[in-house]
Amino acid sequence: MFVRAESETRPRETVPGRPTVNQLLLAVAVLVGAVIASFIAGPGFGLLVVTLALLASGLWIAYGSAPASSSADHLAAVPAETARIGEPESITSRIRSWPVIELPEITIDRASLTSLSVLATFGSVLAIVLTGAVLFLRDRDVNPAGFFADEAEIGVQSWKLLRWQADTTTIPFFYHHLEYEHLGSLTLYATAPFVGLFGLTEHAVRGASAFWTIAAAIMIYFTLRRLRLPYAVVPVLITLMSPLVILVGRTNFGHAPSLFTMSAGFLLWIVARQREQTSMAIAAGVLIGLSAYGQSSYYIAAPLLLLAIGVTELAYNRLDTRAYKTVAWAAFGTVLILLPVPYRALTYDPFLDRYRDKTAGAVHGLDRVSTAIRSYPDYFSFDMLFLHGTTGWQTRHSIPGAPWFFRSMLIFLLIGLVSLIAVRGDSSKRFVWPMALVLLLYPIPDLVSRHAGDGPYSYSLIWASIGLPFVVGYGFVGIRKFAGRISLPRPALLYAGAALLVTLWGVVGFWRGPFANYPNVSADYWGWQFGAKPITDYFKAHPADYDEYVMSGDFNAAYILEEFYMHESPIASKAHTGGLEYLDLGKRQIFAVRTSEWESAKGSQYPSRSYLRIVQTIDYPNGMPAFYLLTVDPALLDLDAGENKAPVG
């Protein structure tokens, strides 16, 4: 006997009608107002307002539309069990929603606004927002103690995007990122509203990452609510409070918008599968595909999520070909939006340069497959995941002394996995299994470009964090089922409270310990590139004192840091990157050089040292000197020599 996937297009689900004329008029009025606001307040604010207005209008139309006046009105009053048993399939198959994209149903009316369910929903969303704001925004200008070149490039390109000047390729899905041309433009579109609203600053760039990470968490919460998992907010909060998620949420390397689109796409997939709605299945696939255009690992992660969905559908539907209609349409949407990736790779050779750089010298062919298989268990190391995180010289990949996830997460995951296997008769768990598979498949994006002997690269693996709340959350179902046999009062609530308490205890210790110490151990060339901001802050504080401002070129892509921090500064035209080789006694110059460069400039081969004096020292957070600000003794300047003065040294 084959088990067909049960459609949840039931009367107790939404059977919406067309949006009313008033709703459409008001929605259009909101959007027109948002567009007008964009012209008044600027493109960044306008883009943000239009985005929020679109979401709000879509939600209101989807949730506020009255049911169609048809035979569905009668069926809507029939209990779900009666509809399944008593109604012939020919009738229920004709009950289809209009082809509009809808999110999980929330009935907004005077009665429901005061219901405990709606109050709990708003309270849960507020808890997610506040938790994310504290974890991702607090002291983000000093921890991590530095701003990386990739973040600066995202900020600069986002600013240019608002002025139609971004270095996008001939296919606007991609853009030129530093010296590479392989990254998708989703990050720019997600960051641009914040740069336009708050300016080209660290706060704007990293604030965008925090916003979309929180938005992804809210999408996951609504998905868990859709699946009727008890206390859905708890597993979401537990995941948000994990050390690796905190680190990635506080920085901007393109992950957050991908996490959001992937989470939103999975939510739409569940709704589409339950209602067997073609348009929503395509939309779900498109969103999952769009997630590929963030950080480059999502080129692989997005198809992996679709693969996980397909495997679970295969396990549930087997040979019932009619049940694959929804997943086929979702796959169509994903493949359609991903087509530019293979096209770009096949027709433009530099697209793969970054991959070649990362795999230079690595074995290939069957040896590479064999190496990947042997390396696979490394990604499930207890020490790395739950004890001390990634160890190595690049201290921006994880926080020394802190694991990726607290040890309690292992217990929550085990309870969730056991519950997934043991619980019977629960239709919701078929939608949890894809995320369980995500946790199994999560090493693949990193394995594609990993050198033998290298440690796992956390920034290629954060995508799997979207699977944690699902598996952990299903543990609440198992606790409720099994603990109920011993008459334990409200077992899921007790478990939720205990889980939150343990996680809060862990995050407080992490915040006061390894995270507080993180600036002291991570600010260097291969960690967080500390120094560019205090250097340029000093430059901008002395706009009339010097003719030329020279910032050390000893940064990764130092030119983009100079462009980022000196953006629209009145002295930007007089600033550039370089070293002491630019010394010119015919100009009033100030140099910012690393202490190591200054100490090495000794002997007769470095005569420039005798002309310079230190005007200020910039220290690392741990108190060690990082940079010297140097200038020529005014008594030694030959300002009459003008521009033709030959450099010294």
N, C-alpha and C positions, 0 to 999 in steps of 0.2 A: 504494500500500500504506500502510495506516495502522499506526502503531506504538502498541500499547497499553501503558499503564504497567504494568510488571511487578510483580506482587504478590510481596512477600518473605515470605509466610507459608509458610516452608519448614521442613523438619524440623530444620535446624540452628538455627533460631530457637526460642524457647521454645514448648513445647506444654504449658502448665502444667495441673495438675489443681486440684481444689478445695483450699483451705487445710485442713490437718488440724485436728482438734478441739483438740489440744494447742496448736497455733499460735494459734488463735482465743482460747482461754482465757488464754494468756499475754499476748496483745495486749490483751485486755480488762483483765487484771490491771494491765498497765502504765498504761493510760489511767485506771483507777480510782485507782491510786497517784498519778498526776499531778494528778487533781482534788483528792484529799486534800491534796497538797502545796500546791495553790493556796489552800485555806482556811487552811493553817497559815502559809504564807510571804507571803500577800498576793496580790491579783488580778493585779498585773503579772507577778510571777514565775510565778504559776500559768498565766497565758495563754501565756507563753513555753514553760513545761514541757509543757503540753498540746499546743501546736503541734509541738514537737520529738518528743513521744511519738507523735503521729499520723503524722508522717513516718517515724519509726523503725519503728512497727508496720506501716505500709503497705509499706515497703521489705522488711521481713523476711518478711511474708506473700507478697509478690510474688516475691521471690528464693528463699525457702526452701521453697516448696511443691513437693512431688514431682510429676513428670509423671503425668498420668492414666493409669491402667492400661487401655489399650485398644490398638487397632491402631496408635495413634500411637507406642507403645513400639518397635514394629518399625521404623516409618518413621524414628524418631529416629536409628537407627543407620545409616541409608542416607546416603551422601554427598549434599551439596546438588546436585551436578551430576546424579547419578543420579535424584534426586527430581524434578528439573525435566524430565529427558528421558524417564525411564521410567515415571513415574506419570501416569495419565490425570487430566485436570482434575477429573473427577467425584469422585475420591478425595481429592485435595489440597484441593478446595473444602470438603470436609466437616470438614477439620482446623481447628477454630476454638478459640481460647482462650475460657475462661469470661469473661463480661462483668465483669471487674474491671479496675481501672486499674493498669497496670504500667509501671514505668520500664525503661530499657535493662537487659538481663539481665546480672546479675552472679551467678555461681554461688558461693555461700559454703559451702565445705566444707574439710576438713582439708588436702586436697591443694592446692586453689586458693589458700588463704591464704598459702602459701609460694611461689606461682608468681610469676614476674617480672612478669606482666601485672597482677596484683592489687597487688603492691608498687609498681609504676609508677603505678597509679591513685591509691593512697593518697598516694604521694609527690607526685604532681602536685596533688592537692587540697590537701595541706599547703602546697605552694609558692604556690598561689593565695591561701590564707588568710593566710599570713605576709606575702606581698607586699601584699595589700590592707590588712592591719592596719597595716603600716608607712606606706603611702601615705595612708591615710584617717584614721588615728587619732593619729598622732604629732603633738604640738603643736597639736591641733585647737582648743584653747582660746585660742590666740593667732594662728592663721593659718588662715582669714581673721580679721583683727583687728576683729571685730564680729559682732553677731548681728542678723539682719534680722527685721523685724516678722512676716513670713510664717512664719518658723521658730518664733518665739515663739508665734504663734497655733496652729500645729500642735501644739506642746508643750502649751499650755493646754487645747486641745480634746481631746487624747489623754488628759490627766489627768482631764478631766471624763467622758470616755467610760468610763473604768474605774469611775465612780460613777454611770453611767447619766444623766449631766447634760449631755452634749455637745449643742451647738446644731445637731443634725441637723434636716433638713427633714422634712416629712410622709413623704417617700420617703427611707429611711435611707441610700440610696446617696450622698446629698449632704449637705453641712453649710454653715452660715453662716461664711464665712471673712472676717473683718474686715467691710468694708461690702458684700461681694459674696456671692452665693449660687449660684455656678456650679461649685464644686469637688466632686470625688468624695471619699467617705469612706475609700477604701482606705488613704490615707496615715495616717489616725488609727488604724485597726486594726493597721497595721504598726508604728506608733510606740508605741502604748499599752503593750505588754509591757516596753519599755525604760524608759519613764517610771515604770511601776509598780515596776520592779526597782531603778532607780538614782535615782529622784526626778525632780522637774521641774527639770532642769539642761540646760545646753548639751551636756554629755557624753552624756546620755541621748538627746536629740533627734538630734544629729548621729551618735551611735553607731548609731542605728537605720538611718540612711541607709547608713553603712558596711557594716553587716551584710547588708542586702538587696542592695547592689551586689555584694558578694563572693558571696552566694548566687546571683545572676544569672550571675556569671562561672563558677561551678561547674556550673550548668545548661548553659551553653554548652559547657563542657569535655566533659560527658557526651554532649552532642549530637554533638560532633566525634568522640568515641570511638565513638559509635553508627555514624557514617558511615565509620569506619575510616580517618580521616585521620591520617597519620603525625605524631608529636610534637604531639599536639593541645593540650598545655598551652602551647606556645610562642606561638601567635597570641593566646591568651587573656591571657597575661602582657604581651605587647606592647601590647594594647589597654588593659589596666589601667594601664599606665605612661604613658599619654598625658596631657598637661597638662589638657585639658578634662575627661577622665574623673576625674582626681584632684580637680579643683576641685568638680565636681558630687558626687562621692562623699563629700567632706568637709562638705557642707552638706545641708540637708533642705528641699527644695521640692516633695517628692512624687514625684520621679522614680524612686527606687530600687525601691520595691515594684512599680511599673509595669514596670520593666525585668525584674524577677524573674518576674512572672506572664507577661509576653510571652515570655521565654526558655523558661520551663517549658512554656508552651502550645505553642511551636514544637517542643520535644522530643517532647511527647505526640503532636503531629500527625505527626511522622515515624514514630513507633512505630505509630500507628494506620494510616497509609498503607501501611506495609510489611506489616502483618498484616491490613489491611482489617477493622478492628475498630470497630464502630459506637460502642459506649459510650466508647471512648477518643477517638474523633474528636469526639464531643460535648464530652467533658471538655476536650480541647484548645481547642475553640472558646470554651468558657466562660472558660478562663484567659486567652485572648487578649482576650476582651471585658472581663474584669475589669481589665485593664491600663488601660482608659480612665478609671478612677476615681481616678487619681493626679493629676498635673499636667494642666492643661486641654488641652494639646496632644495628649494621648493619645486624646481624643475622635476625633481624625482619624487619629492614628498607628495605632491598633488596626485600624480598617477597612483602612488601607493595607497592613498586613502580610497580612491576609486576601486583599486584592486581589492582592498579589504571589504568594501561594500559588496563587490561582486562575489567574493568567496563565500560570504555569509548567505547571500541570496542563493547561491548554488547549493549550499548545505541545506537550506530550508525548502527550496522549490524543486530541486532535483530535475526530473524530466517534464515538469509541467511548464511548457514553453510559454503559455499565456501569462504566467506570473513574472516573466522577465521583461515585460513591456516597459515598466517604469525605469528599471535600471538601464535598459537600453537607451532610453531617451536622455537619462542623466549622463551616460557615457558619451552620447552624441554631443551634448553641450560642452563637456570637458574637452573632448578631442577637438571640437571646433575652435575653442578659444586657445588651445595649445598648439595649433598648427603653425603659428609663426616661429615656434622654438626650433623644430627640426628644419624648417625652411631656412631660417637664419644660419643654423649650424652647417647646412649643406651648401649654401650659396655664398657664405662670407667666412673665409677661413679664420680671421682674427677673433671671431666669436668664441673659439675654443682655446684661445691663448692662455687664459687663466687656468683652465683645466690642465693644459700641457705643463704650465709652470709648476703646478702642484704635484703632478705625476712624473716630473722629470727624473729619470734614473730608476723609476719603479719597474718591476717586472710586469709582463703583459701576457696575454693569452691564458692558457690553462694554468700556468703558474700563478697568475694574478687571481684567478678564481680560487685556487687552492689556498693562497694566502688570505683571501677574504674570508673563507670558511674557517680557517684556523683563528682568525682575528675576531670572529663574531662573538665568542663568549666574553671578550674583553669589555664589551659594552654593557654587560650585566654584572660587572664586578661590584661586589658589596662595598669594598673599600671606596671606590670612586663614587658610586651613587649615594651611599648612605653614611660614609665615614669622613673622608677628607677631600673629596672632589678630585679634580684634575691636578696632577702635580707636574711641574715643568717650568720652563723659563718664561713663557708668555703668560704673565699674570693677569691679563685681561680676559682670559678664557673662563676662569672661575675664581672664586674667592679662597685664597689659601687658608687652611684651617677649618673650612666649612664644606660639607658635602653638597651634592647637587640637590638632594632632598633629605629631609629629616628621617631618622631611622624609624619613626612611627609610621611613615608612609609605607614602608615595607609591610607592616602588619595590616594596614588598611587595604593594600593591594591584594594581599593573600586572602583576606576575608572576602573581598569582592570577587576574586577569581573562583574561590570555593563556592560562593553563592551562585555564580553564573553556571557552574557545572551542576550543582545540587538542586537548585530551585526548579520545580516543574510547574507547567501550566501557566506561565506568565508570558504573555505575548510581547511585553516590552523588552525583554532581554535580547530578542533578535536584533534590536537596534543598538545594543550595548556591545555585542560581539565584534562589530567592525573596529570599535575603538580598542578593544582588547587585542585585536590583531595589529593595530597600529603600534602598540607597545612592544609587540614581538618584532615588527619590521623596522622599527625606528633606526637601527644602525645603518641601513642601506645607503641613504644619501651621503653619509660620511665615508663609507667604505669605498665608494666609487673613486674618490681622489686621495685616499689615505695611503701614505707610505708605510711599508712594513716596519714595524717598530715604533711608529708614532702613536701617541695617545689619542683617544677619541677627542674630537673637536666639538665642544659643547654648542657652539653657535650653529652647527649644522644639525644638531639633534634636538633643539628646543621644540621643534614642531610636534614632537610626540607628547608634549605636556597637555595637549587638548584631550588626550585619551585618559589621563589620570582621573578627572572628576567622574567619568562614566563608570570606570571599574570600581573606584572607591565608593561612588554613590550606590552602585548595585549591592554593595555590602550591607547597606541599610535595609534592603529588601530581605536579604538572607537573615540578618539579625532579627528582623520582625517575624519572619516565618518560623525560625528555629527556637528563638527565645520564647515565643508564644506558647510553646508546648510545656514550658515549666511555669506558666502563669506569671511571668515577670511583667510587672506593670510598665507599659510604654517602653519597651526595650529599645526601639529605634531612637527615641528621644534621649535615653540614657547614653546610648552609644554615641550619638551626635554630640552631646555635651562633653563626653569624655574625650572624643577625638579633637574637638575644638580646643579644649583645655590643654591637652598635650601639645598640640601644634603651637598654641600661643606661648606656652612655656619655652618651646624650642626657638621660636622666632625672637623672643625677648633676649634669650641668651646669645643668639646669632647676632642680633642688632648691636648689643653691647660689647660683644667679643670680636669675632673675626671681621664683621662688617665695619665696626668702628675703627679697627686697626688696618683696614684695607688700604687707605691712602698711604700709609707708612710703608707698605710692602709692594705696591703696584705701580708707583709713579716712576717710570723709566722709559727707555726707548722702546722696548718690546712689551711693556705693559701699557699703562695709560700715559699718553704723550703730554706730560706735565710741562708747563712753562710758556707756551705760546700766549695764553691769555694774560698772565701777569706782565709779560714782556710788552705786549701791545697796549695794555692798560697804562704802563709807564710812558710809552711813546705818546699816547693820546693825551696824557696829562701834561705834556711839555710841547705843545704845538708850535711855539715860537722860538724854542731854544736851539733847534738844530736845523741844518739844511738837508740832512739825509739820515734815514732811520734804517738800520740793517739788522734783520733778525737772523739768527742762526739757521743755516740750511740743514742742520743735523736733526731733522725730523723726518718721519715717513711722509712723503709728499708735502714738504714744508711750504711749497708755494700756495697750496690750497688753504692751509691754516692762515697764512698771511692775508690771503684774499678774504677769508671768512671774518677774521677779527678786525681787519682794517676797512671793512665794508662801509662805504659812504662817510669815512672819516675825512676831515679836511686835510690831513697829512698823508692820505693814501697814495697820492702821486709821488711822494718823496720817500716811500717805504718800499723795501724789497728784501728778499732773502739772500744770504751770502755769509761771508766770513771776513777775516782780517785782510784778505787780499784786496779788499775794496778801500783800504785806507788811503785817504787823500788829504794832505795837509792844507789844501786850498778850500776845504769845506768844514763846516761844523758838523761832525758826524757823531752818532752814538751807535755802538755795536752791542748786540746781545749774543754772547758766545757761551758755549758749555764750559764748565770749569776744566774739563779734560782738555779741551782745545787750547785754553789759556795756559795751562800748566805745561803743555807740550811745546808751546811757542818760546823756547829758550835757546840761547846760543846766538852766535853771530849770523846764522842763516835766517833769523827772525828779527831783523832790526826794528820792525814796527812796534815791538813790545816796549821799547824804550820811550816811545812817544805817548803811550796810553796810560791811563789811570782808571781805577775802579771807582765808579760813582755809586753803585748799589749792587748788592748781592741778592739773588732770588733763591730761596731755599726750597728744597723738597719738603713735603709735609712732615717727614721724620726729622727735619732740622739740618740735614746735610745740604751743603751748597750745591745748587744745580746750575745756575747761570750767573755770569758776571755782566753787568752793564758797563761798558767802557767808552771813554771819550778821550780825545786828544787834549793834552794840557793847553789851555787857551794861549799861554805864552809862546807855545811852539808853532802855532798856526801861521800860515803864510796866506792870508785871505786875499792879498793883492794878486796872487798867482792866477786866480779865477778858475775857469773850467778846464784850462789846458794843463793844469798841474799834473805831473806824472805821479802815479801811485807809488807809495813807499812800501818796501818789504817784499 
